[in-house]
Amino acid sequence: MDVMMHQDLLGFNSPYFARIDYQDRAKPKVDKSLEVIWRGSKTFGSSSQIFTSAFPVHYSPPNGFHFEVNDESSPIQDDPRLYDYNVEQCINDFIDAARTQENVTRTNHIMWTMGDDL
């Protein structure tokens, strides 16, 4: 993959990878080294460097926040009059998921994925 092409022609400034082998993800996840500066070319030096990362799990949303058809995630019920009102629990679950991801990254930013395959 030509990093220069991605920066100059396509406008990418930080590619992320989701589909990598679980064994290739395991150690960098523990070492907090999923995020790296990819040095695309010694010839072009820092002009060919680009920040890149592998997602800690996949690009699926956190557990409980996958609202696709036939999924078992409960809907977020924001009306306190409902018997299954769950906003506070959903907020806490989302914060916990963010903290879990924070524990495997080094930067102050999280690429938060909320999609999946069809």
Backbone hydrogen bonds in HBPLUS format (Angstrom, degrees):
<---DONOR---> <-ACCEPTOR-->    atom                        ^
c    i                          cat <-CA-CA->   ^        H-A-AA   ^      H-
h    n   atom  resd res      DA  || num        DHA   H-A  angle D-A-AA Bond
n    s   type  num  typ     dist DA aas  dist angle  dist       angle   num
A0006-HIS N   A0002-ASP O   3.31 MM   4  6.72 156.7  2.37 148.5 154.4     1
A0007-GLN N   A0003-VAL O   3.07 MM   4  6.37 159.5  2.12 157.4 162.4     2
A0008-ASP N   A0004-MET O   2.92 MM   4  6.00 175.7  1.93 160.8 162.3     3
A0009-LEU N   A0005-MET O   2.84 MM   4  5.36 150.5  1.93 138.7 148.6     4
A0012-PHE N   A0006-HIS O   3.02 MM   6  5.47 139.1  2.20 147.4 142.9     5
A0053-SER N   A0015-PRO O   3.27 MM  38  6.83 148.3  2.38 146.8 155.0     6
A0017-PHE N   A0053-SER O   2.79 MM  36  6.27 148.2  1.89 144.6 155.4     7
A0055-PHE N   A0017-PHE O   2.82 MM  38  6.15 156.9  1.88 158.8 164.4     8
A0020-ILE N   A0018-ALA O   3.09 MM   2  5.99 122.6  2.43 109.8  94.0     9
A0024-ASP N   A0021-ASP O   2.92 MM   3  5.21 126.4  2.21 104.6 118.9    10
A0025-ARG N   A0021-ASP O   3.13 MM   4  6.46 131.1  2.38 145.2 159.2    11
A0026-ALA N   A0022-TYR O   3.04 MM   4  6.08 140.9  2.20 142.4 151.4    12
A0029-LYS N   A0025-ARG O   3.05 MM   4  5.99 144.6  2.18 148.5 158.4    13
A0030-VAL N   A0026-ALA O   3.23 MM   4  6.55 154.9  2.30 148.4 154.2    14
A0030-VAL N   A0027-LYS O   3.06 MM   3  5.19 115.4  2.50 101.7 116.5    15
A0031-ASP N   A0027-LYS O   2.88 MM   4  6.10 163.2  1.91 159.9 165.4    16
A0032-LYS N   A0028-PRO O   2.93 MM   4  5.63 106.7  2.49 132.8 145.8    17
A0033-SER N   A0028-PRO O   2.72 MM   5  4.56 163.1  1.75 139.1 143.1    18
A0054-ALA N   A0034-LEU O   3.26 MM  20  5.39 134.4  2.48 116.5 129.0    19
A0036-VAL N   A0052-THR O   2.88 MM  16  5.56 166.4  1.90 159.5 163.4    20
A0052-THR N   A0036-VAL O   2.92 MM  16  5.56 162.2  1.95 166.9 168.9    21
A0038-TRP N   A0050-ILE O   2.80 MM  12  5.27 160.1  1.84 158.3 153.1    22
A0050-ILE N   A0038-TRP O   3.00 MM  12  5.27 147.8  2.10 138.0 148.2    23
A0040-GLY N   A0048-SER O   3.36 MM   8  5.29 158.6  2.40 120.8 122.9    24
A0045-GLY N   A0042-LYS O   3.35 MM   3  5.05 144.6  2.49  91.8 101.8    25
A0047-SER N   A0044-PHE O   3.31 MM   3  5.82 140.9  2.47 142.0 136.7    26
A0048-SER N   A0045-GLY O   3.06 MM   3  5.91 165.7  2.08 123.1 127.7    27
A0049-GLN N   A0046-SER O   3.17 MM   3  5.07 167.6  2.19 104.7 107.8    28
A0065-PHE N   A0062-PRO O   3.01 MM   3  5.64 151.4  2.09 146.9 146.6    29
A0071-ASP N   A0068-GLU O   3.26 MM   3  5.55 141.9  2.41 135.3 129.1    30
A0086-ASN N   A0077-GLN O   3.13 MM   9  5.50 161.8  2.17 139.8 144.2    31
A0082-LEU N   A0079-ASP O   2.92 MM   3  5.73 169.8  1.93 129.5 132.9    32
A0085-TYR N   A0082-LEU O   3.31 MM   3  5.29 150.2  2.40 114.9 110.3    33
A0090-CYS N   A0086-ASN O   2.87 MM   4  6.08 159.8  1.91 158.3 164.5    34
A0091-ILE N   A0087-VAL O   2.87 MM   4  6.11 161.0  1.91 158.1 163.0    35
A0092-ASN N   A0088-GLU O   2.93 MM   4  6.16 164.4  1.96 150.6 154.9    36
A0093-ASP N   A0089-GLN O   2.85 MM   4  6.04 156.6  1.90 148.1 155.0    37
A0094-PHE N   A0090-CYS O   2.90 MM   4  6.06 154.4  1.97 146.5 153.3    38
A0095-ILE N   A0091-ILE O   2.93 MM   4  6.18 160.4  1.97 152.3 157.5    39
A0096-ASP N   A0092-ASN O   2.90 MM   4  6.10 157.7  1.95 146.7 153.2    40
A0097-ALA N   A0093-ASP O   2.95 MM   4  6.20 152.8  2.03 143.5 150.7    41
A0098-ALA N   A0094-PHE O   2.96 MM   4  6.26 152.9  2.04 146.7 154.1    42
A0099-ARG N   A0095-ILE O   2.90 MM   4  6.18 156.9  1.95 151.3 157.7    43
A0100-THR N   A0096-ASP O   2.90 MM   4  6.13 151.0  1.99 146.3 154.5    44
A0101-GLN N   A0097-ALA O   3.05 MM   4  6.33 158.8  2.10 145.9 150.8    45
A0102-GLU N   A0098-ALA O   2.80 MM   4  5.99 150.1  1.89 145.0 154.8    46
A0103-ASN N   A0099-ARG O   3.10 MM   4  6.27 137.6  2.28 139.7 148.6    47
A0103-ASN N   A0100-THR O   3.26 MM   3  5.33 133.0  2.49  95.1 106.8    48
A0104-VAL N   A0101-GLN O   3.08 MM   3  5.57 166.8  2.10 115.4 119.5    49
A0105-THR N   A0102-GLU O   3.34 MM   3  5.35 169.8  2.36 106.2 109.0    50
